[in-house]
Amino acid sequence: MWNNEYSDHRETLLFVNSHAAREAGNHSLFSTRIPPRSGYFSGITSLLLIAIGVLPCAYAKLGLAAHRGASLTHPENTLPAFTASKQAADFVEFDVRVGGDGEFYVMHDEQVDRTTNGTGYIVNMSAAALSRLDAGIKTGINFTGTRIPTAGEALAEIQTDSAPMMEFKTGSVEQAIALLKRVPWPADGVVLSFNRDWLAQLKIRRLDVRVGWLGSGELTTQSVDRAVQDGIQLISWRHSDLNSDIVNYLHLRGVVVYAWTVNDPDRWQQLAMWGVDGIVTDAVELADAIGLFQGPSYEAAEALSIDESFATPNERLVILDSGAVAKMRRRVIWRREQDNVVMSQSGNLTVPTVGPGKAVSYRAEWTGKDGRERTRIFRLADSERDGELVNLSARVSVGVGDRTPVVGWVTQGPLPARYLLRGVGPSLGAFGVPDPVISPAVKLFSSDASESWLATETSSLANDIMTAQVGAFPLLLDASDITQVSILAEGAHTVHLISRDGHGGTGLLEVYREVSAEIENPSRLMNLSFRGWVPAQGNLVAGFVVEGPGSQQLLIRGVGPGLKRYGVSEALVDPWIRLIDTNQRMIAASDDWSNDDDGGHTRQAIAQTGSPNSMVSGGRDAALLLNLRPGAYTVVLESVDPNQSGVALLEIFHLEGLAEAKIESSPAP
């Protein structure tokens, strides 16, 4: 069980091209390149969001978060403090702790002594005992009788005019998820914690929830990179530990930056000059009166825009202009045009990628300053042709027996295709990998019962041409890496990487399929797989590329316990997987796939793959079902218990025929 006292400092650094790999040092490494002729960076516009009648962005402001409500003039973390601050602030920040009855109560301290007329630890107090405490008497006689609110009561009060920033002081991830299911949680709310690993686990289970990392001290680029990988979207840091350089880097990584706790107007101005997105303050009334925090006019609130900052390859986020005041954002109703179904009643609308050749329109409705009803329509359309898998690159730990790393793929189509197959070891030393396999050997097996050892062709013209064509990084000329161009027919194929000298080490298994516009009806990669050994405190890392112009629906599986059905004795007991994009942002994650509530779509997709028996309902294997836009992605498989090791299987399946069902599913709240 994960809780806020748990700390796990596993570090995984992922790279999506050989340039970044040069900076890898002794961190984890894989390499996968977007083919240069794919036109990915320009072709990504094939997924269009067309805004009809959109006004330009009119204003941007420094955000304001009321620290424990209006805590300078009202009893902190109480309903009166929240009521006094919610209309002035973009966020109302508050703390929650688990009481003796298992409920979350709004309280900063472990003990109730400082803020109430009682004494004792809140975790030991019953609901009845807490209800008798006066949380206002120490602030002033006007607040006598104020009670300690529950988390649900606080959220109900705040959400009418602002958005919550809820910091979990105690409680497990499971308890937090139960709370977020039980109470209405808005799309623009943020869950906060000082424990980054706790937030990462929450993000795995509730990808729709925005999470923010609280902290102090030196904030390094390495810790920012890891936070982005863990799905952190906002960082709230002690203001005295921030500087303009780290703020710029956070923005470069797409992270929203808040500074706590700042009550000095001169400091507010300096932070604004650095580009900080918002401040957390006790002096919410003073801050609201200063022009630095002045919100835009109601006309500016009528300006609609498309915000990609929190979009994933599976979703688009459409919001009101970021300068709009909070209460205007919360008065927008979003409807799906085709059936008038209400999709969201907050300013945010997250919609699924529609799938190849499809389009869906959404309508935003709100009331303007003049009292007139306003409407804007957004149309989401995808390319007529879907994307396709073009390569897999897997970082492996070379062992023997079941621990021998294996990469497999299935092709479908009438014509044979050319593949660049590589088993890389010695050349990894140029990227700082400390233990590369020195004498790699690769054996190819095909479904026609043929098998062969691959040759070393680092200096052949055919190899050089295809290496450049698919965008693979060049190998050292005098190294003993394995690389070969092979023509393979339709069917299943696998490559096994071994060490000739038996010493093992870290290697890279890569499969690149040639993609050429000159070939009619080319064969396609229908699925990719990677079986390998997951060491304690380690992982399996694989990179793959989806080539456009359209999106590609994929099923990604992380199998551990399911391997026991096939005689694998050292199968990993409890794997979880996460998907990372080229910006090193975690965009999806799964643990115990049958617990994921997606209306049965994942179960249907598993059945469609033709190998459902490896994924037992109620088991601990992981699975993700999603549409991915063209680009390079990383999937990481780890053990839920970092001290456990075992054999695991990563699989990526191309799917067809499920897009319509996914479109009809409602977006996350």
C-alpha positions in Angstrom: 0.0 0.0 0.0 1.3 3.4 -0.9 0.9 6.4 1.4 2.4 9.8 1.9 5.2 8.4 4.1 6.4 6.1 1.4 9.4 7.2 -0.5 10.9 5.5 -3.6 13.8 7.1 -5.4 14.0 4.9 -8.4 15.3 7.0 -11.3 14.5 6.2 -14.9 15.7 8.5 -17.6 14.2 7.9 -21.1 15.4 9.1 -24.4 13.7 9.2 -27.8 16.7 9.9 -30.0 20.4 9.4 -30.1 21.2 13.1 -29.5 19.6 12.9 -26.1 21.2 9.5 -25.5 24.7 11.2 -25.6 23.7 12.9 -22.3 22.5 9.6 -20.8 25.6 8.9 -18.6 24.8 5.8 -16.6 21.0 6.1 -16.8 18.6 3.8 -18.6 18.8 4.0 -22.4 16.7 3.2 -25.4 16.8 4.7 -28.8 14.1 5.1 -31.3 14.0 7.6 -34.1 11.2 9.1 -36.1 11.8 8.2 -39.7 12.9 11.5 -41.4 10.5 11.1 -44.3 7.5 10.5 -42.1 6.7 14.2 -41.9 5.6 13.7 -38.3 6.3 17.2 -37.0 4.4 18.8 -39.9 2.0 15.9 -40.4 0.7 16.0 -36.8 -1.6 18.8 -38.1 -3.6 16.0 -39.7 -5.5 15.8 -36.5 -7.4 19.0 -36.8 -9.2 21.1 -34.2 -11.1 23.8 -36.1 -12.6 26.5 -33.9 -15.5 28.3 -35.5 -15.8 32.0 -34.6 -13.0 32.0 -32.0 -12.0 35.3 -30.6 -8.3 36.0 -30.0 -6.6 35.6 -26.6 -7.1 38.9 -24.8 -5.4 38.8 -21.4 -3.1 36.8 -19.2 -2.8 37.2 -15.4 -0.8 35.9 -12.5 -2.9 33.2 -10.8 -4.0 33.5 -7.2 -4.3 30.6 -4.7 -5.8 31.4 -1.3 -3.6 29.6 1.2 -6.0 27.7 3.6 -8.7 30.2 2.4 -8.6 33.8 3.5 -6.4 32.7 6.4 -5.2 36.2 7.5 -8.7 37.3 8.4 -10.6 34.1 8.9 -10.0 30.8 10.7 -7.7 28.8 8.4 -9.0 25.7 6.6 -12.7 26.4 7.5 -15.8 27.1 5.4 -15.9 30.8 6.4 -12.3 31.2 5.1 -13.2 29.4 1.9 -16.3 31.5 1.4 -14.4 34.7 1.8 -11.7 33.8 -0.7 -13.3 31.8 -3.4 -14.6 34.7 -5.6 -11.2 36.5 -5.6 -9.0 33.4 -6.1 -8.4 31.1 -9.0 -7.7 28.3 -6.5 -8.5 27.7 -2.8 -5.7 25.7 -1.3 -6.5 23.5 1.7 -5.1 20.5 3.6 -6.7 17.1 4.4 -5.9 14.4 6.9 -7.5 11.1 7.8 -9.4 11.1 11.1 -10.1 8.2 13.4 -13.2 7.2 11.5 -11.3 7.0 8.2 -12.8 10.2 6.8 -10.7 13.0 5.4 -11.0 16.2 7.5 -9.6 19.7 6.6 -6.7 20.2 9.0 -3.0 21.2 8.4 -1.5 20.1 11.7 -1.3 16.5 13.1 -2.9 17.8 16.3 -5.9 20.0 16.7 -4.4 22.1 19.5 -3.2 25.1 17.5 -6.4 25.9 15.7 -9.2 24.6 17.9 -10.2 24.5 21.6 -9.4 20.8 21.7 -6.2 18.7 22.1 -4.9 15.5 20.6 -4.0 13.9 17.3 -6.7 14.0 14.6 -6.0 10.5 13.5 -7.1 9.2 17.0 -10.3 11.3 17.1 -13.8 10.1 16.2 -16.2 12.0 14.1 -18.3 12.9 17.2 -15.2 14.2 19.0 -14.2 16.3 16.0 -17.7 17.7 15.6 -17.6 19.1 19.1 -14.4 21.2 18.5 -14.5 24.9 17.8 -12.2 25.8 14.9 -13.0 29.5 15.0 -12.8 30.7 18.6 -9.0 31.3 18.5 -9.4 33.7 15.5 -12.1 35.8 17.0 -15.5 35.9 18.7 -17.2 36.4 15.4 -16.2 32.9 14.3 -17.2 31.1 17.5 -18.9 27.8 16.7 -17.0 27.2 13.4 -16.5 23.5 12.9 -13.8 21.4 11.2 -15.2 20.6 7.8 -14.8 17.3 5.9 -13.1 17.2 2.6 -16.5 16.8 0.9 -17.9 19.8 2.6 -14.9 21.9 1.7 -15.2 20.9 -2.0 -18.9 21.6 -2.1 -18.3 25.2 -0.8 -15.3 26.0 -3.0 -16.5 24.7 -6.3 -19.3 27.2 -6.7 -16.9 30.0 -7.7 -13.3 28.7 -7.7 -11.2 25.5 -8.1 -9.7 23.4 -5.3 -6.1 22.8 -4.6 -6.3 19.9 -2.1 -3.1 18.8 -0.3 -3.1 15.3 1.1 -1.2 15.3 4.4 -1.9 11.7 5.2 -3.8 8.8 3.6 -3.0 6.1 1.1 -3.5 6.3 -2.6 -6.4 3.9 -2.3 -8.1 6.2 0.3 -7.5 9.3 -1.9 -9.0 7.5 -5.0 -12.0 6.5 -2.9 -12.5 10.1 -1.8 -12.2 11.4 -5.4 -14.9 8.9 -6.5 -17.2 9.8 -3.7 -17.1 13.6 -4.1 -17.6 15.6 -7.2 -14.0 16.5 -8.4 -13.7 19.3 -11.0 -11.5 19.1 -14.1 -9.7 22.2 -13.1 -8.9 21.0 -9.5 -5.4 20.0 -8.5 -4.3 17.3 -6.0 -1.2 18.3 -4.1 1.4 16.4 -2.1 5.0 16.8 -1.0 5.5 13.1 -1.9 6.1 12.8 -5.7 6.0 9.0 -5.7 2.6 9.1 -4.0 1.4 11.5 -6.7 2.8 9.3 -9.4 0.8 6.3 -8.1 -2.3 8.4 -7.9 -1.8 9.5 -11.5 -1.5 5.9 -12.6 -5.0 5.2 -11.2 -6.7 8.5 -12.1 -5.0 10.0 -15.2 -7.8 12.5 -15.4 -6.9 14.2 -12.1 -4.3 17.0 -12.3 -1.6 16.6 -9.8 0.8 19.1 -8.3 4.1 18.5 -6.5 4.8 20.6 -3.4 8.4 21.2 -2.3 11.2 23.4 -1.1 15.0 23.5 -1.5 17.0 23.2 -4.7 14.9 22.2 -7.7 17.1 20.6 -10.3 16.4 19.9 -14.0 16.8 16.2 -13.3 14.1 16.3 -10.6 11.8 18.3 -13.0 12.4 15.7 -15.8 11.4 12.9 -13.4 8.4 14.8 -12.2 7.2 15.3 -15.8 7.7 11.6 -16.5 5.5 10.9 -13.4 2.7 13.0 -14.8 3.2 16.1 -12.6 1.5 19.0 -14.3 1.9 21.7 -11.6 4.7 22.5 -9.2 4.1 24.6 -6.1 7.5 25.5 -4.7 8.7 27.7 -1.8 9.2 31.1 -3.3 12.6 31.7 -1.8 14.0 28.6 -3.6 12.8 29.7 -7.1 14.8 31.6 -9.7 14.1 32.7 -13.2 16.2 29.9 -14.8 14.3 27.1 -13.1 11.0 28.8 -13.9 12.0 29.0 -17.5 13.0 25.3 -17.5 9.7 24.3 -15.9 7.8 26.2 -18.6 10.0 24.5 -21.2 8.8 21.2 -19.9 5.1 22.3 -19.9 4.8 22.6 -16.1 2.6 25.2 -14.4 4.6 27.0 -11.6 3.1 28.4 -8.4 5.1 29.9 -5.5 4.3 29.5 -1.8 3.6 31.2 0.6 4.0 34.9 -0.5 2.4 37.8 1.4 4.8 40.6 0.3 3.5 42.7 -2.7 7.1 43.5 -3.8 7.9 39.8 -4.0 4.7 39.2 -6.0 6.0 41.6 -8.6 9.4 40.0 -8.8 7.9 36.5 -9.2 5.6 37.8 -11.9 8.7 39.2 -13.8 10.3 35.7 -13.6 7.2 34.3 -15.3 5.7 32.4 -12.3 2.2 31.4 -13.2 0.7 32.0 -9.8 1.3 32.6 -6.1 -0.1 31.0 -2.9 -0.9 33.6 -0.3 -2.6 34.2 3.0 -3.4 37.8 2.0 -6.0 37.0 -0.6 -8.0 40.2 0.0 -4.9 42.4 -0.5 -3.8 40.4 -3.6 -7.2 40.7 -5.1 -7.0 44.5 -4.7 -3.7 44.8 -6.6 -3.7 45.3 -10.4 -1.1 42.5 -10.8 -3.9 40.0 -10.1 -6.6 41.8 -11.9 -8.6 39.4 -14.0 -9.8 40.1 -17.5 -13.1 41.7 -18.5 -16.1 39.5 -19.2 -15.5 40.1 -22.9 -12.1 38.5 -22.6 -13.8 35.5 -20.8 -15.8 35.1 -24.0 -12.6 34.3 -26.0 -12.3 30.6 -26.6 -9.0 28.8 -27.4 -7.6 25.3 -27.8 -5.1 24.5 -25.1 -2.6 21.7 -25.8 -0.7 22.0 -22.6 -2.5 19.1 -20.8 -3.5 17.2 -24.0 -2.3 13.7 -24.5 -2.0 11.7 -27.7 -5.3 10.1 -26.8 -7.2 13.3 -25.9 -7.6 17.0 -26.7 -8.3 19.6 -24.0 -10.5 22.5 -25.0 -10.8 25.3 -22.5 -11.8 28.9 -22.1 -9.0 31.4 -22.6 -6.5 31.0 -19.7 -7.2 34.7 -18.7 -10.8 34.1 -18.0 -11.9 34.6 -14.4 -12.6 31.4 -12.4 -16.3 32.0 -12.0 -16.8 32.5 -15.7 -14.9 29.3 -16.5 -17.2 27.4 -14.2 -20.4 28.6 -15.9 -19.6 27.0 -19.3 -21.7 24.0 -20.4 -20.2 21.8 -23.1 -22.6 19.6 -25.3 -21.9 17.1 -28.0 -23.6 18.4 -31.1 -24.8 15.1 -32.6 -27.1 14.3 -29.6 -27.0 17.4 -27.3 -25.5 15.3 -24.5 -23.9 17.4 -21.7 -20.2 16.5 -21.7 -19.0 18.9 -19.0 -20.2 21.8 -16.9 -16.8 23.3 -16.1 -14.6 25.3 -18.3 -12.6 22.3 -19.3 -13.7 19.7 -21.9 -11.5 16.6 -22.5 -12.6 14.6 -25.5 -11.3 11.3 -27.0 -9.4 11.3 -30.3 -12.1 10.5 -32.8 -10.3 7.9 -35.0 -9.4 7.8 -38.7 -11.9 9.5 -41.0 -14.2 10.6 -38.3 -15.3 14.0 -36.9 -17.2 15.1 -33.8 -18.4 18.7 -32.9 -18.8 20.1 -29.4 -20.7 23.2 -28.4 -19.8 25.6 -25.6 -22.6 27.7 -24.0 -22.3 30.5 -21.5 -23.7 33.9 -20.6 -21.9 37.1 -21.5 -21.5 40.3 -19.6 -24.6 41.8 -21.3 -26.7 38.8 -20.2 -26.9 37.3 -23.7 -26.4 33.6 -24.2 -23.2 32.9 -26.2 -22.3 29.8 -28.2 -19.1 28.6 -29.9 -18.6 25.3 -31.8 -15.4 23.2 -31.9 -15.0 20.5 -34.5 -12.6 17.7 -34.0 -11.6 15.7 -37.1 -9.0 13.1 -37.9 -7.2 12.0 -41.1 -8.9 9.6 -43.4 -6.0 7.1 -43.1 -5.0 5.8 -39.8 -1.4 5.6 -38.6 0.8 2.5 -38.3 3.5 1.0 -36.3 7.0 1.3 -37.9 9.5 0.2 -35.3 10.3 -1.1 -31.9 13.5 -0.5 -29.9 13.9 -2.3 -26.6 16.6 -1.8 -23.9 17.4 -5.3 -22.6 19.3 -7.0 -19.8 21.0 -10.0 -21.4 20.7 -13.3 -19.6 20.1 -17.0 -20.3 17.0 -19.3 -20.4 13.8 -17.4 -19.7 15.9 -14.3 -19.0 17.0 -14.2 -22.7 15.6 -11.0 -24.1 13.2 -11.6 -27.1 11.6 -9.1 -29.4 8.8 -10.3 -31.6 6.5 -8.9 -34.3 3.7 -10.0 -36.7 3.4 -8.6 -40.2 0.3 -8.8 -42.4 0.1 -8.1 -46.1 0.6 -9.7 -49.5 4.2 -8.6 -50.1 7.4 -9.2 -48.2 9.0 -6.2 -46.5 12.5 -5.1 -45.7 13.5 -4.8 -42.1 16.6 -3.4 -40.4 17.3 -5.7 -37.4 19.9 -4.7 -34.9 21.4 -6.1 -31.7 23.5 -3.3 -30.2 26.1 -3.7 -27.4 29.5 -2.2 -27.8 28.3 1.1 -29.5 26.3 1.8 -26.3 29.5 2.7 -24.6 29.6 5.9 -26.6 26.5 6.9 -24.9 27.9 6.4 -21.4 26.2 3.0 -20.7 28.6 1.4 -18.1 27.9 -2.3 -18.8 27.1 -2.9 -22.5 27.1 -6.4 -23.7 30.5 -6.8 -25.4 29.9 -9.8 -27.7 26.2 -9.7 -28.8 24.7 -12.3 -31.1 21.2 -12.3 -32.5 19.2 -15.2 -33.8 16.1 -14.8 -36.0 13.2 -17.2 -35.9 10.2 -17.0 -38.3 6.8 -18.7 -38.3 7.8 -20.7 -41.4 10.2 -22.7 -39.1 13.3 -21.0 -40.5 16.0 -19.7 -38.2 19.3 -18.0 -38.7 22.1 -16.1 -37.0 22.3 -12.5 -38.1 25.5 -11.1 -39.5 27.5 -8.0 -38.7 27.0 -5.6 -41.6 28.1 -2.3 -40.0 30.0 -1.3 -43.1 27.6 -2.6 -45.9 26.1 -0.1 -48.2 22.6 -1.5 -47.9 22.8 -1.3 -44.1 24.1 2.3 -44.2 21.3 3.4 -46.6 18.5 1.9 -44.5 20.0 3.1 -41.2 19.8 6.6 -42.6 16.4 6.0 -44.1 14.7 4.9 -40.9 16.5 7.4 -38.7 18.4 4.9 -36.6 21.6 6.2 -34.8 24.9 5.1 -36.5 26.9 2.3 -34.9 30.7 2.4 -34.4 32.5 1.0 -37.4 34.9 -1.2 -35.5 32.4 -2.5 -33.0 30.9 -6.0 -33.0 27.3 -4.8 -32.9 24.8 -6.9 -35.0 23.0 -5.2 -37.8 21.4 -6.7 -40.9 18.8 -5.9 -43.6 16.4 -8.8 -44.0 13.5 -9.4 -46.4 10.7 -11.1 -44.4 7.4 -12.5 -45.6 4.0 -12.2 -43.8 3.9 -14.0 -40.5 5.4 -14.0 -37.0 9.1 -13.3 -36.3 11.3 -13.1 -33.2 14.9 -12.1 -32.5 16.8 -13.3 -29.5 19.8 -11.5 -28.1 22.5 -13.4 -26.3 26.1 -12.8 -25.2 28.7 -14.9 -26.9 31.1 -14.7 -24.0 28.5 -15.4 -21.4 29.2 -12.2 -19.5 25.8 -10.5 -20.2 25.2 -6.8 -19.9 22.9 -4.1 -21.3 21.9 -4.3 -24.9 19.5 -2.9 -27.4 17.2 -4.9 -29.7 15.7 -3.0 -32.6 13.3 -3.7 -35.4 12.8 -1.1 -38.1 10.3 -1.7 -41.0 10.9 0.0 -44.3 8.1 2.4 -45.2 8.0 3.6 -48.9 5.4 5.5 -50.8 6.5 3.6 -53.9 5.2 0.3 -52.6 1.5 -0.5 -53.1 -0.3 -2.5 -50.4 2.8 -2.9 -48.2 2.8 -5.3 -45.3 2.0 -3.7 -41.9 3.3 -4.4 -38.4 0.2 -5.7 -36.5 1.9 -6.2 -33.2 5.2 -5.8 -31.4 6.3 -7.6 -28.3 9.3 -7.7 -25.9 10.0 -10.3 -23.3 12.7 -9.6 -20.8 14.0 -9.8 -17.2 12.9 -7.0 -14.8 15.6 -6.8 -12.1 14.8 -5.5 -8.6 14.7 -1.6 -8.7 14.7 -1.9 -12.5 12.4 -2.0 -15.4 11.7 -2.9 -19.1 11.9 0.0 -21.4 10.7 -0.1 -25.0 10.3 2.7 -27.6 8.1 2.6 -30.7 7.0 4.9 -33.4 3.5 5.5 -34.9 3.7 7.0 -38.4 0.9 9.2 -39.7 -1.1 10.8 -41.1 -3.8 9.6 -38.8 -4.0 8.3 -35.3 -3.5 4.6 -34.4 -5.6 2.6 -31.9 -3.4 0.4 -29.9 -3.7 -2.1 -27.0 -0.5 -2.0 -24.8 -0.2 -4.9 -22.4 2.2 -5.6 -19.5 2.0 -9.3 -18.6 3.6 -10.9 -15.6 1.4 -13.4 -13.8 -0.2 -14.4 -17.2 3.1 -15.8 -18.3 2.8 -18.7 -15.7 0.2 -20.2 -18.0 3.0 -20.7 -20.6 5.5 -22.3 -18.2 7.5 -19.2 -17.2 8.4 -20.0 -13.6 10.0 -16.7 -12.7 7.1 -14.5 -14.0 6.9 -11.0 -12.4 4.2 -11.0 -9.7 2.7 -7.6 -10.1 3.7 -5.3 -13.1 2.5 -1.8 -13.9 3.1 0.1 -17.1 3.3 3.8 -18.1 3.4 5.5 -21.5 5.6 8.5 -22.0 5.7 10.9 -25.0 8.6 12.7 -26.6 8.4 15.5 -23.9 8.9 12.8 -21.3 5.4 13.3 -20.0 3.5 10.4 -18.6 0.3 10.3 -20.7 -1.2 7.0 -19.6 -0.7 4.3 -17.0 -2.2 1.0 -15.9 -2.0 -1.4 -12.9 -4.3 -4.4 -12.6 -6.1 -3.9 -15.9 -9.4 -5.5 -14.8 -9.8 -2.7 -12.2 -9.8 0.0 -14.9 -13.3 1.3 -15.5 -13.7 1.9 -19.2 -17.0 0.3 -20.0 -15.5 -3.1 -21.1 -13.5 -1.7 -24.0 -10.2 -3.1 -22.8 -11.7 -6.5 -22.3 -13.1 -6.4 -25.8 -9.8 -5.4 -27.2 -7.9 -8.2 -25.4 -10.4 -10.7 -26.9 -9.8 -9.2 -30.3 -6.0 -9.9 -30.1 -6.7 -13.6 -30.2 -4.7 -14.3 -27.1 -7.0 -13.4 -24.2 -6.0 -16.3 -22.0 -2.8 -14.6 -20.9 -4.8 -11.8 -19.3 -7.0 -13.2 -16.5 -9.8 -11.1 -15.2 -9.0 -10.0 -11.7 -5.3 -10.6 -12.3 -2.4 -8.3 -11.8 -1.4 -7.8 -15.4 -1.7 -4.3 -16.9 -3.3 -3.0 -20.1 -3.9 0.3 -21.9 -6.3 0.9 -24.7 -5.9 4.2 -26.5 -5.6 6.1 -29.8 -2.1 7.6 -30.4 -1.3 10.4 -32.8 1.8 10.1 -35.0 5.1 10.3 -33.0 7.6 8.4 -30.8 6.6 6.9 -27.5 8.2 5.0 -24.6 6.5 2.3 -22.6 8.0 1.4 -19.2 7.2 -1.7 -17.2 8.1 -2.0 -13.6 7.2 -4.0 -10.5 4.6 -2.4 -8.2 7.0 -3.7 -5.4 10.3 -2.3 -6.5 12.2 -5.0 -4.6 10.7 -7.8 -6.7 12.1 -9.2 -9.9 10.9 -11.5 -12.7 10.2 -12.1 -16.3 7.6 -9.9 -18.0 6.2 -9.3 -21.5 5.4 -6.0 -23.1 3.0 -6.2 -26.1 1.7 -3.5 -28.5 -1.2 -4.5 -30.7 -2.6 -2.7 -33.7 -6.4 -2.7 -33.4 -9.2 -2.1 -35.9 -13.0 -1.9 -35.5 -13.1 -0.5 -31.9 -12.9 3.2 -32.6 -16.7 3.8 -32.7 -17.1 2.3 -29.3 -14.4 4.5 -27.9 -15.9 7.6 -29.4 -19.2 7.0 -27.6 -17.7 6.6 -24.2 -17.9 9.7 -22.0 -14.8 11.6 -21.2 -13.4 11.5 -17.7 -15.0 14.1 -15.3 
